[in-house]
């Protein structure tokens, strides 16, 4: 959903803009937070980067850190649990 802020910023000589402090605080953006850049027609969209699932890449499903250094979505966790249960049944 678009929400007008009434704020405008000019590009500097290197093509950069400053995101106003109020917006950074409202969006919980901290120094060095990575942002994703999307293009939609004539719009440039910035979004705080949240890496997707290490296995399937999905970003819509809730992501957990059940394995050190890896983010895995709940869908993949369910698939792994089902496959592990089948392996355990066939091994016994």
C-alpha positions in Angstrom: 0.0 0.0 0.0 1.4 3.4 -1.0 1.4 6.1 1.6 2.3 9.7 0.7 4.9 11.2 2.9 5.1 14.7 1.4 8.9 14.4 1.4 11.1 14.8 -1.7 14.8 14.4 -2.0 17.3 15.3 -4.8 19.9 13.0 -6.2 23.5 14.0 -5.6 26.2 13.9 -8.2 26.7 10.2 -7.6 23.0 9.3 -7.9 22.4 8.9 -4.2 19.6 10.1 -2.0 19.3 10.4 1.8 16.4 8.5 3.4 15.0 10.9 6.0 15.7 9.9 9.6 12.0 9.7 10.5 11.4 7.1 7.7 14.5 5.1 8.7 13.2 5.0 12.3 9.6 4.1 11.3 10.9 1.3 9.0 13.4 0.0 11.6 16.4 0.7 9.3 19.8 0.8 11.0 23.2 1.8 9.7 24.5 -0.8 7.1 21.2 -2.6 6.8 21.0 -4.0 3.3 18.1 -2.8 1.1 16.6 -4.6 -1.9 15.9 -2.4 -5.0 12.9 -3.2 -7.2 11.6 -1.5 -10.3 7.8 -1.5 -11.0 7.2 0.5 -14.2 8.3 4.0 -13.5 8.7 3.4 -9.7 11.8 2.5 -7.7 10.9 0.5 -4.6 13.3 0.0 -1.6 12.7 -2.7 0.9 14.7 -3.9 3.9 16.4 -7.1 2.7 15.4 -10.2 4.4 17.0 -13.3 3.0 14.8 -16.2 2.0 14.9 -19.9 2.8 18.4 -21.4 2.2 16.8 -24.4 0.5 14.0 -23.1 -1.7 14.6 -19.3 -1.7 11.0 -18.6 -0.6 10.5 -15.4 1.4 6.7 -15.6 2.0 6.8 -18.5 4.5 8.0 -17.8 8.1 11.8 -18.3 8.3 13.6 -19.9 11.2 17.2 -20.6 12.1 17.0 -24.3 13.1 20.5 -24.9 11.7 23.5 -22.6 12.4 24.0 -20.0 9.7 21.0 -21.2 7.6 17.5 -19.8 7.4 14.9 -22.4 6.6 11.2 -21.8 5.9 8.5 -23.7 7.8 7.4 -25.4 4.5 10.9 -27.0 4.0 11.1 -27.9 7.7 7.8 -29.9 7.3 9.1 -31.6 4.2 12.4 -32.6 5.9 10.5 -33.8 9.0 8.2 -36.0 6.8 11.1 -37.4 4.9 13.1 -38.1 8.1 10.0 -39.9 9.6 9.7 -42.1 6.5 13.5 -42.9 6.6 13.2 -43.8 10.3 10.2 -46.1 9.6 12.0 -47.9 6.7 15.2 -48.3 8.7 13.5 -50.1 11.6 
